[in-house]
Amino acid sequence: MTTEITLSRLEDELRDYAYPAAREDLAESCAGTTVLFADGDADLGDLVTDIDQREFESAEDAFTALQNVLPIEALGEPGQSDGDA
């Protein structure tokens, strides 16, 4: 069953898993969960796979690592920087 969550619920979603967790195990557990962005979506398992870190000590650790692999579509309007009017 596929689950859809918004980006704002991502950290809460990660709290549902046991830690410490290996990246591969967490990616497998998260597969099938779709994260909805401002413009588009991505499979959470795929996002976890993209992280360089091998193990996560906590949900907060995993969430922080995910911040580095989120696509530009994740926040705001496509291609808009914070300085755009």
N, C-alpha and C positions, 0 to 999 in steps of 0.2 A: 504494500500500500504506500502510495506516495503522499508525503506530507508537505504542505506549503507553509512557510513562515516568513514574516517580514524581517528585514535586516535588524529592526529594533528589538526583535525577540531572539536574535541569534545567541547572545550570551546566556539567556535563560535556557534555551534548547541544549546548549552544551553542558549545562549542569545536570542533565539527565543521564550522563554517562559516568562510568567509574574511572577514577584516576588514582595513580598515574596510568597513562595510556600511551601505548606506542602509536605513532602516526598511522601505520597501516591498519591497526585495529580500530582506531577512531574513524578513519576514512570508511572502512567497511561498515561500521555501525551507523554512520551518517548518510551512507548512500541511499538515494531515494527521497531524501529531504530536499525540497526545492526552496532556495532562499530568494525571495522576491526583492528586487532592487527598484530604485526610482525609474529605471529604464531597463527592463529585462530581468533575467533570473539566472541562477546557476545551481547545480547540484552541490550540496554541502560536502558530500564525500569527495567530489572532484576538487573542491577548494582545499580541503584538508590535505589531499594528495600533493597539491602544489606547494605546500609548506616545506621548507628545508629542514626544520627542526624534527628530530627523530622521536622525541617523547614529550608529553605534556604532563606537568605536575598537577594541574588543576584546570577547571573550566576557564578561569581568568587567563591562565597561561595560553590555552588554546585560542581563546578569543583574541588576545593580543597578537598572536602569531598570524591569525587569519586576516587581521587588518592590513598586513603587508601583501596579501595575494588577492584582495578584492579588486574586481575590475573597475574601471573609471565609471561605468554605468551604475555602480552601487549607490552613489550619493549625488544628489542634485540633478540638474539638467545635464544632458550629455555634452561633454566638452566644455562645460562652464567652470571657470576657476572662481575661487573666493573673491577675486578682485573685479570680476565682471559685474556690470550693472544690470 
